[in-house]
Amino acid sequence: MPVFVRIPADPQVVQALIGSGISVALRSAVMLVGAAAAMVWTAPSLAGLTALVIPAVMLPILLFGRRVQKLSRASQDRLADAAAMANETLNASTAVKAYAREDIESTRYASAVTLALATARRRIGTRALLTLAVIVLVFGAITLVLWAGARHVLAGTMDAGVLGQFVLYAIFAAGSVAGLSEVWGEVLRAAGAMERIGELLAEQPGIVSPAQPATLARPMRGALRFDNVTFHYPTRPDTAALADFTLEIRPGETVALVGPSGAGKSTVFALLLRFYDPQNGHMSIDGVDLRALALPDLRGAIALVPQETTIFAGSAADNIRFGRQDASDEEVREAAKAAEAHEFISALNDGYAAELGERGVRLSGGQRQRIAIARAILRDAPLLLLDEATSALDAQSEAAIQQALERLEKGRTTLVIAHRLATVQRADRIVVMDGGRIVAQGTHDSLLAEGGLYAELARLQFVA
């Protein structure tokens, strides 16, 4: 289940219990203790008779309690499923409309809501039965005490006023028990939510910094090496994304990774950033194994321009400053100018203070990509990873950005992923990948002369 659904929903259930349920429980508990003490002081024999019903009251709590807790968790799960479906559909509203799936998606969401409602009704019904059983037993006990007390009054062993006083205290106690049973239902619901919260808190990252991390020499040279790296994604354990991948990249060298989709190009980036660790082989930077480095040190030395740019619901300046939080306003502007983003940002109503909206809805795809490039320029890291960095740009903007990227790549080790071969001809070396392996490498001209996969890709792209 999506974490973004659990994070707000489950704590709200616990917050409701703490915010109101606890106060009701304390009030009812104090009233119950007071009423019980008054009952014992008024008529000990009748109080003892009332105490005999306590095991009977506990029985439905034990019988229904576990089921209420399970149904509470199931209800939260179904509600989260419906929320996740709504979020997914709204974020893909353009695709939904383009394929005329409004009715279909509405039906899917209605089915999810109906299922969540049915689960909630089962939970509410079971909880109502629990409350009903407790109230019937408690007030049944009062009736029993009233009957027994009436017999004492008729026998002359108890004054009628004492019996009336005892019954009044018993009613206070019964109301308190009913209130506590209601709160207990809330506790069971919160327990189901806490189970889900506990699962999140118990999650441990598979990739962590070592206990005693190594350090990189400063300034970094930026030499990269892959030695017989083999990696399988957890979701595809039978298919190797990289197989016996060996590559050495010299400091300051620009290397382009090309090949068909699924060749393993993006996997190289994911392993460099240690989103995953390979099952076999080693990777190093400046001779230091990546697994020996602290994650902040490793990732702090890398600037990434992804194919799908993430824009946060903040200002344009904040989104660029995501690359380096302590950057000054002037540095942000200079990075934007270098990324050819200054012009369109300045045209916004509030300029660099303009809110870009959730997921950058106020920007075009090319503008979002230029924001990402500005982040990388601002980060000023020794390693630069470009994943289709100009794929969303028009020809005129791409030419300007290519000049900015050439300036950015100077003095840095750069890895470029590109499907358009025209964007990688300036690379010092082109590595051709297929099926997770390197099948050829060299310059653009040498690979064309060699023939093979690169020449075939070039023929398909360059021949009109």
C-alpha positions in Angstrom: 0.0 0.0 0.0 1.4 3.5 -0.8 3.2 5.1 2.0 1.8 8.5 1.1 -1.7 7.2 2.0 -0.6 5.7 5.3 1.3 8.6 6.6 -1.7 11.0 6.9 -4.5 8.5 7.5 -3.3 6.3 10.3 -1.9 9.0 12.6 -5.3 10.8 12.2 -7.0 7.8 13.8 -4.5 7.8 16.7 -4.8 11.5 17.0 -8.6 11.2 17.3 -8.1 8.7 20.2 -5.6 10.9 22.0 -7.4 14.2 21.3 -10.9 13.2 22.5 -11.0 9.5 23.5 -8.5 9.8 26.3 -10.4 12.6 27.9 -13.7 10.7 27.8 -11.9 7.6 29.2 -10.4 9.6 32.1 -13.7 11.2 32.9 -15.5 7.9 32.8 -12.9 6.1 34.8 -12.9 8.8 37.6 -16.7 8.6 37.7 -16.7 4.8 37.8 -14.2 4.7 40.7 -16.2 7.3 42.6 -19.5 5.6 42.0 -18.1 2.2 43.0 -16.7 3.6 46.2 -20.0 5.2 47.0 -21.8 1.9 46.3 -19.5 0.0 48.6 -20.0 2.6 51.3 -23.8 2.7 50.9 -24.6 -1.1 50.6 -21.6 -3.5 50.6 -23.8 -6.5 50.1 -25.4 -5.1 46.9 -22.0 -3.8 45.8 -20.7 -7.4 46.0 -23.6 -8.6 44.0 -22.9 -6.0 41.3 -19.2 -7.0 41.2 -20.3 -10.5 40.1 -21.3 -9.1 36.7 -17.8 -7.9 35.9 -16.7 -11.2 34.4 -19.8 -11.2 32.2 -19.0 -7.7 31.0 -15.4 -8.7 30.1 -16.6 -11.7 28.0 -18.0 -9.7 25.0 -14.9 -7.4 25.1 -12.7 -10.5 24.7 -15.0 -12.1 22.1 -15.5 -9.0 19.9 -12.4 -7.0 20.6 -10.0 -8.9 18.4 -12.5 -8.9 15.5 -13.1 -5.2 15.9 -9.3 -4.6 15.7 -8.9 -6.8 12.5 -11.9 -5.1 10.9 -10.5 -1.6 11.8 -7.2 -2.5 10.0 -9.1 -3.8 7.0 -11.2 -0.7 6.9 -8.1 1.5 6.9 -6.6 -0.6 4.1 -9.7 -0.3 1.9 -9.9 3.4 2.5 -6.2 3.8 1.7 -6.8 1.8 -1.6 -9.5 4.2 -2.6 -7.4 7.2 -1.8 -4.5 5.9 -3.7 -6.7 5.2 -6.8 -8.1 8.7 -6.7 -4.6 10.2 -6.4 -3.3 8.1 -9.3 -6.2 9.0 -11.5 -6.1 12.7 -10.8 -2.4 12.9 -11.4 -3.0 11.1 -14.8 -6.1 13.2 -15.6 -4.7 14.1 -19.1 -4.2 10.5 -20.0 -7.6 9.6 -18.6 -9.3 12.2 -20.8 -7.2 11.5 -23.8 -8.4 7.8 -23.8 -12.0 8.8 -22.8 -11.8 6.6 -19.6 -13.7 9.0 -17.3 -16.6 6.6 -16.9 -14.3 3.6 -16.5 -12.1 5.3 -13.9 -15.2 6.6 -12.1 -16.6 3.1 -11.9 -13.3 1.7 -10.6 -13.2 4.4 -7.9 -16.9 3.8 -7.0 -16.2 0.1 -6.6 -13.2 0.9 -4.3 -15.3 3.3 -2.2 -18.2 0.7 -2.0 -15.7 -1.9 -0.8 -14.3 0.5 1.8 -17.9 1.4 2.9 -18.8 -2.3 3.2 -15.7 -3.0 5.4 -16.5 0.1 7.5 -20.0 -1.0 8.0 -18.8 -4.5 9.2 -16.5 -2.7 11.6 -19.2 -0.4 12.9 -21.7 -3.3 13.2 -19.3 -5.4 15.2 -18.3 -2.4 17.4 -22.1 -1.7 18.0 -22.6 -5.3 19.1 -19.8 -4.9 21.5 -21.3 -1.7 23.0 -24.8 -3.2 23.0 -23.6 -6.3 24.9 -21.8 -4.3 27.5 -24.7 -1.9 28.1 -27.3 -4.8 28.3 -25.1 -6.6 30.8 -24.5 -3.6 32.9 -28.0 -2.4 33.1 -29.1 -6.0 33.6 -26.9 -6.0 36.7 -28.6 -2.9 37.9 -32.0 -4.5 37.4 -30.8 -7.5 39.4 -29.5 -5.3 42.2 -32.8 -3.4 42.2 -34.7 -6.7 42.6 -32.4 -7.9 45.4 -32.6 -4.5 47.1 -36.4 -4.5 46.9 -36.4 -7.8 48.7 -34.3 -6.3 51.5 -36.6 -3.4 51.8 -39.7 -5.6 52.0 -37.9 -7.7 54.6 -37.1 -4.6 56.6 -33.3 -5.1 56.5 -32.7 -2.0 54.2 -34.2 1.4 54.1 -35.9 2.4 50.8 -33.8 5.6 50.7 -30.6 3.7 50.9 -31.7 1.5 48.0 -32.6 4.6 45.9 -29.2 6.1 46.7 -27.4 2.9 45.7 -29.4 2.6 42.4 -28.4 6.2 41.6 -24.7 5.4 42.1 -25.2 2.3 40.1 -26.6 4.2 37.2 -23.6 6.6 37.3 -21.3 3.5 37.3 -23.2 2.0 34.4 -23.0 5.1 32.3 -19.3 5.2 33.0 -18.9 1.6 31.9 -20.8 2.4 28.7 -18.5 5.4 28.0 -15.5 3.2 28.5 -16.8 0.6 26.1 -17.2 3.3 23.5 -13.6 4.4 24.1 -12.4 0.8 24.0 -13.9 0.6 20.4 -11.8 3.6 19.5 -8.7 2.0 21.1 -9.2 -1.1 19.0 -9.5 1.0 15.9 -6.4 2.9 16.8 -4.6 -0.4 17.5 -5.3 -1.4 13.9 -3.8 1.9 12.7 -0.8 1.5 15.0 -0.1 -1.9 13.5 0.2 -0.3 10.1 2.3 2.6 11.5 4.5 0.0 13.3 5.1 -1.8 10.0 6.4 1.5 8.5 8.6 2.2 11.5 10.0 -1.3 11.5 11.1 -1.0 7.9 14.9 -0.9 7.6 16.6 0.4 4.5 18.5 -2.2 2.5 21.2 0.4 1.6 22.9 2.0 4.6 26.1 3.8 5.3 28.9 1.7 6.8 29.6 2.0 10.5 33.1 3.4 9.8 32.9 5.0 6.4 35.9 5.7 4.3 36.6 9.3 3.0 37.3 10.6 -0.4 40.4 12.7 -1.1 39.7 16.3 -1.8 39.6 17.6 -4.4 38.0 14.5 -6.0 39.5 13.3 -9.3 36.3 11.6 -10.4 37.7 8.3 -11.6 35.0 5.6 -11.9 35.5 1.8 -12.2 33.0 -1.1 -12.6 34.5 -4.5 -12.2 32.5 -7.5 -13.4 29.2 -6.0 -12.0 26.2 -8.3 -12.1 22.8 -7.0 -10.9 19.3 -8.3 -10.8 16.4 -6.1 -9.8 14.4 -7.6 -6.8 11.3 -7.6 -9.0 13.1 -9.5 -11.8 15.4 -11.9 -10.1 15.7 -14.2 -13.1 16.8 -11.4 -15.5 20.1 -9.7 -15.2 19.9 -5.9 -15.7 23.7 -5.9 -15.8 25.9 -8.9 -16.5 29.7 -8.9 -16.0 29.7 -5.2 -16.6 33.3 -3.8 -16.6 34.0 -0.2 -17.4 36.7 2.3 -16.4 36.1 6.0 -16.8 39.0 8.4 -16.5 38.8 11.7 -14.5 37.2 14.4 -16.5 36.1 12.1 -19.3 32.6 12.4 -20.8 31.2 8.9 -21.5 27.9 8.3 -23.3 25.9 5.2 -22.7 23.7 4.2 -25.7 21.6 1.2 -26.6 18.1 0.0 -26.9 15.6 0.3 -24.1 16.3 -2.2 -21.4 20.0 -2.4 -22.2 20.9 -1.4 -18.6 21.9 2.2 -19.0 19.7 3.6 -16.2 20.7 0.7 -14.0 24.3 2.1 -14.2 23.1 5.4 -12.7 21.0 3.6 -10.0 24.0 1.6 -8.9 26.3 4.6 -8.9 23.9 6.5 -6.6 23.6 3.3 -4.5 19.8 3.0 -4.8 20.8 -0.7 -5.1 23.9 -2.7 -4.6 25.1 -5.3 -7.2 24.9 -9.0 -6.3 28.4 -9.5 -7.8 31.3 -7.3 -8.7 32.6 -4.0 -7.3 32.3 -0.3 -8.1 34.7 2.4 -7.0 35.2 6.1 -7.2 38.8 7.3 -7.0 39.8 3.8 -5.9 37.4 3.7 -3.0 34.6 1.1 -3.0 31.2 2.7 -3.1 29.9 0.5 -0.3 32.7 1.9 2.0 31.5 5.5 1.6 28.8 7.2 3.7 25.7 7.7 1.5 25.7 11.5 2.0 29.3 11.8 0.9 28.8 9.6 -2.1 25.6 11.3 -3.3 26.9 14.7 -2.4 29.6 14.2 -5.0 27.1 13.6 -7.8 24.8 15.9 -9.7 21.9 14.2 -11.5 19.7 15.5 -14.3 17.0 12.9 -14.6 14.7 12.3 -17.6 11.6 12.8 -15.4 12.2 16.0 -13.5 10.6 16.3 -10.1 9.2 19.8 -9.3 8.1 20.6 -5.8 5.3 22.8 -4.7 7.5 25.8 -4.0 9.0 28.8 -5.7 11.2 28.7 -8.7 14.2 29.7 -6.5 13.4 27.0 -4.0 13.3 24.4 -6.7 16.7 25.4 -8.1 18.1 25.7 -4.6 17.2 22.1 -4.1 20.6 21.4 -5.7 22.4 23.3 -2.9 20.5 24.6 0.0 23.0 27.2 1.1 23.2 28.9 -2.3 22.6 32.6 -2.4 20.0 34.3 -4.6 22.7 35.5 -7.0 24.1 32.0 -7.4 20.5 30.7 -8.1 20.1 33.3 -10.8 23.5 32.5 -12.3 22.6 28.8 -12.4 19.3 29.6 -14.1 21.0 31.8 -16.7 23.5 29.0 -17.5 20.6 26.6 -17.9 18.7 29.0 -20.1 15.9 29.2 -17.5 16.3 32.8 -16.4 14.1 34.2 -19.2 11.0 32.1 -18.6 11.4 32.4 -14.8 11.6 36.2 -15.0 8.4 36.2 -17.1 6.4 34.7 -14.3 4.3 37.1 -12.2 6.6 36.9 -9.2 9.8 35.9 -10.9 12.0 33.6 -8.9 9.4 33.8 -6.0 6.6 32.5 -8.2 5.0 29.3 -7.0 5.3 26.6 -9.6 2.4 24.5 -8.3 2.2 20.8 -7.4 4.4 18.8 -9.7 5.3 22.0 -11.6 1.9 22.3 -13.3 2.7 25.9 -14.3 5.7 24.8 -16.4 6.1 22.9 -19.7 8.2 19.8 -19.9 11.1 21.7 -21.3 10.9 24.3 -18.6 10.9 21.6 -15.9 14.0 20.0 -17.5 15.8 23.4 -17.5 15.1 23.7 -13.8 16.7 20.3 -13.3 19.8 21.4 -15.3 20.0 24.6 -13.2 20.0 22.4 -10.0 22.9 20.4 -11.4 24.8 23.5 -12.3 24.2 24.9 -8.8 25.3 21.7 -7.1 28.7 22.0 -8.8 29.6 18.3 -8.1 32.6 16.5 -9.5 30.4 13.7 -11.0 27.6 14.6 -13.5 24.9 12.1 -14.5 22.8 13.2 -17.4 19.8 11.0 -18.2 18.2 12.2 -21.4 18.8 15.7 -20.1 17.5 17.5 -23.2 14.7 15.0 -24.3 11.9 17.5 -23.6 13.5 20.5 -25.3 12.8 22.0 -28.7 15.7 22.2 -31.2 16.5 25.9 -30.5 16.5 25.4 -26.7 18.4 22.1 -27.0 21.2 23.9 -28.9 21.5 26.5 -26.2 21.4 23.9 -23.4 24.0 21.8 -25.1 26.4 24.7 -24.9 25.5 25.1 -21.2 26.1 21.4 -20.6 29.5 21.6 -22.4 30.5 24.3 -20.0 29.2 22.3 -17.1 31.0 19.1 -18.1 34.5 20.8 -18.2 36.6 19.5 -15.4 34.0 16.9 -14.4 33.5 13.2 -15.0 30.3 12.9 -16.9 28.1 10.0 -17.8 25.4 10.6 -20.4 22.4 8.5 -21.3 20.9 9.4 -24.6 18.7 7.7 -27.2 19.2 10.5 -29.7 22.7 9.8 -30.9 23.1 13.4 -32.2 23.4 14.5 -28.6 26.3 12.2 -27.8 28.6 12.7 -30.8 30.7 15.2 -28.7 31.4 12.6 -26.0 35.0 11.5 -25.5 33.8 7.9 -25.6 30.6 6.1 -26.5 29.7 2.8 -24.8 27.2 0.7 -26.6 25.1 -1.6 -24.3 22.7 -4.4 -25.1 21.2 -6.9 -22.7 23.1 -5.5 -19.7 26.5 -6.0 -21.4 29.0 -3.7 -23.2 29.0 -4.7 -26.9 31.2 -2.0 -28.3 32.9 1.3 -27.3 34.7 4.1 -29.1 34.1 7.4 -30.7 31.2 8.2 -33.0 33.2 7.8 -36.1 35.0 4.6 -35.1 31.8 2.9 -34.1 30.2 3.9 -37.4 33.1 2.4 -39.2 33.0 -0.7 -37.1 29.4 -1.4 -37.9 27.3 -3.4 -35.5 24.5 -2.2 -33.1 25.7 1.5 -33.0 25.9 1.8 -36.8 22.4 0.3 -37.0 21.0 2.7 -34.5 22.7 5.6 -36.3 21.3 4.4 -39.6 17.8 4.4 -38.2 18.1 7.9 -36.7 20.2 9.8 -39.3 18.9 8.4 -42.6 15.8 10.3 -43.6 
